[in-house]
């Protein structure tokens, strides 16, 4: 197990380098003037433009700029944004808020999604199965900004259960945004759990277990459900990284000062250093979650070995 973990950690290095290079190339190779708008409506003085260009090596080819950036990245420095603030500090301030938001969404996704999928799978062809299928399709079909606006109106303004906005990023203020963020994922998890459970219920080992006198609850809970959760765990692990980076719309709707809002502001202001730094962090989260998912495979199915 230890050798496998070390090998996977070493494999992260070329992935991080390749992903950062692609993001850096796409961000800094875009046409346009990065100095535009830095001095308000007026054009920036030539001295400021010269200093700005020299500080961020904008007069060099993109590959040379990436070389400077990679050298700082190896030392743990994500660079300094166009306002003179360290990107690592900007991300560290906002990361806990987005992490809490993603945790709420993941817990909602796991509890409700898996429960709904099991409920529908065990009653295939009956009204619970139809209800979960139609409900999940409706949630998937509605854009996230519509779900967010309706949630604010109903649960925030009409009923007054949750805060409408989240300025301080507490767990309670992030509860409604987290449920909105995880709503679409709940529908996918429910459908994925239901499909795999129905397929495994038809397997020979389930019929053999029942023929040997094993109860229906134990046959499903111990054998069928564990095998059915392997693709679900894969999706949830991938989705955690997607929620961390895909919270831009949700954070904008609920006025949350997190990673998503930081990325949106950096893109709108053409702050390439901040965009690349945020993407590097999200890629690292993706890789760690993929490693965790692979380790969980052995827990769900002992036949899977990492040796």
N, C-alpha and C positions, 0 to 999 in steps of 0.2 A: 504493500500500500504506500509506504513512504517513498519508494522508488518511483512509483507511478505519479505521485503528487509532484515530486521534484521534476520529473520529465515534463509534465504538463505545464509547470511554472516556467521552465526553460522554453517551451514552445510558445509561450505568450510573448516573448521578446520580439521575434520577427513579425508576429501579428501586430503588435503595437507599433513597430517601426513602419510596416507597410500601410497600416490604416492612417497613421499620422501623416505619412507622406502624401497619400491620396487626398486627405482633407486639406492639408496645407497647400497642395497644388491647386485644388479647386477654389480655395478661398483667395489665395494671393495671385492667382493667374487671371482673375476676373478683370475685365476692363473697367476703367473709372478712376477718378482721382480720390485717393484715400484721405487727402487733406481737405477736401471740399466739406464745408460746414463746420470746420473746427474753429473758425473765428467768427461765427455768426453769419449774417447775411453778406458781410464784406469779405473780400479776398484776403487770404492770410499774407503777411509780409514775407518777402523773399528770404529773410533771415530765419524766420520760423519754419518755412518750407524746407530750407536747406538742413536745419538742425533735425527736423522731423525725419527727413529722408535718410540722413546719416545714422540717426539713432536706431532706426528700424531696418536699415540696409535695403531700403526700397530702390536704390540705384543699382543694386546687384541683381544678377539673374535669380530666378526662383530657386534653382538648385543650391546656389550659394546661400540664399536666405534660409533654406531648410537646413543646411549644414550648421549655420549659427544656432538655429532653433533646437536642433537635435543635440548639439553640444550642451545647451542649457538644460534640456530635458533629462539627459543622463545624470546631471547633478541635482535633479529634483526641482528644477526651476522651470515653471510653465510660462515664464516671460512676464513682461509688464504691459498692461494695456495702454491704449492711446491717451489715457488720462493720468498715467504715472502710477497706477495702483497695481500691485502684484496680483496676477491672475489666480495664483494658488490661494491667496488670502480671500479674494472675492468668492472663489468656489467654496472655501472652508466655511465662510459665513453662511452661505446659502444651502450647502449640502445637507445639514441636519433637517431643514424644513422639507426639502424634496424627499429625503429618505423617510421621514415620518409619513408624508403623503403617500409614498409608494407602499409602505408597510400596511397602512390602512387599506389601500386598494387590494393588496395581495391577500390579506386576511379575509376580506370580503369575497374575493374571488375564490379562495380555497374553500371556505365554509359553505357559502351559498351555492357556488358553482358545482362542487362535487356532490353536495346533498341533493340538489335538483337533478343532477345527472343520474345518481343512483336511484332516486325516486322514480324517474321516468323509465330507466332501464329495467327495473324490477316489475314495472307495470306496462310493459311494451304493448302497444295497440289499444290501450285503454285511455280514459280521459286524462290521467296525470301526464302520460306521455304526450298527448296532443297539446295539453296546456303548456308544458315546458318547451315543446318544439315551436309553437306559435309565439310564445312570449320571448324566446331567445331570438327568433327571426325579427320580431318587432324592435327589440333593443339594438340588434346589429344594424338594422336599416336606418335608425335615427342618428343623425350626426351628433358628435359629442357636445358641440356648443349648444345644440337645442336641448339636450338632456340637462346640461348645466344651467341654462337659463330657466327652464321649467322647474328645476329643483330649487333654485333661488326663490322663484315666485311662490311655489307651493309650501316648501318646508322652511323657507327663511322669512318670507313676508307674510303669507296668509296664516300659516300655523305658528310661526315664531319658534320652531323647535331648534333650528341651527342658526348660527351667525351667517349673514349673507356674504361677508368678506372675511379674509384672514390676514390681518395686518401684522400680528405678532407671531403667527405660526405655531400656536399651541395645539395639542392633540384634539381638543374639543373644536377649535376653529377649523381644523383640517378634516374633521369627520365627514361633513357633507361633500367637500371637494374630493376626498378619497373615495367615497362611495360612487360619485359621478365618474371619477377616473377609472375605477374598476368595473363599471357597469357593463361595458362592451366585453371585457375579458370574462366576466361571469357567464355571459351567454355562450362564448366559445368553449369555456371549460365544461359547462353543462352539456353541451352537444357532444363534445369529445368524450366525456365520461360515459354518457349514455350509449354512444356508438360502440365503444370498446367493451363496455359491460355486456351489452346484448350479444356481441360477437363471442365473448368468452363464455357466456352462459350456454352456448351451443357446443362447446368443446367437449371432447371425450373425457378429459380428466374430471370435469364437473359431473357428468353422468356417472362416472365410476365412483366418485366420492359419495354421491347420493345413493348409489346402489349398495355401497358398503354400510349404509345407515347413518351417514353424516347428516346433521340437521341442515335445513335450508339456510338458516342464518349463518352458521359456521362455514358452510361451503362457499357462500357469497363473500362473507366478511374476511375470511382467512385466505382463501385460494383465489376466487374470481376477482375480487376487488383489487388485490395487490398487483395482479398481472395487468388489470385494466388501468391502473394509475401510472404505469411507466410512461406512455405518451403524454399523459396529463402533466406529470412532473416535468417532462421536457418542455412543454409549452409554458408552464408557470415559470420555470427558470429563465427561459428566453424573455418572457413577458415582464419580469421584474426589471431587467435592463431597459426594455422598451418603455415601461412606465416612467422610469427615471428620466429618460430623454424625451418622451412623448407627452410630458405634462405641460407643454407650452400653452396649449389652448386652455386647459383647465386652470392653470396658474394665472393666465390673463383674465379669465372670467371672474375668478374669486380674488383677484388682486393679491396674489401670493408672491412674496419675494423669494423665489427659489431658483433652481438651476434653469428651469424652462423660461422664466422671465428674463434671466440673465442672457441666455442664448438668443432670445428674441430681440432684446435690446442691442446685443452685440452685432447681430446680423443687420439690423436696421441702421446702425451707425457705422457699418463696415469696419468693425473692430476685429480684424482677422485673428490676432493673437488670442483674444478671449474666446473666440469660436473654436479655434483649434485646441486650446487648453481644456475647454469644457468637453469636447468630443473625446479627447484623450482619457479623461476621467471616466466617461460613460463607456468607452471601449474596455477599460480596465474592469469596470463593474460587470459588463457582459461576460468577460473571460472568467472572472471569479465565479459567477453564477453557473456558467457552463461546467466548470470543474466541480462545483457542489452537486449539480444534477447528476454528473457521471458517478460521483461517489454514492449518491442515493440509489442508483440502479442496483448496487450490490445489496442494499438493505431490502428493497422491494422484491428482488429476485436473487436468491443465493447462488443460482447457477451462473450469474454474471461475475466474472473474476477480473481483477485489475492487476494481476500478477503477470 
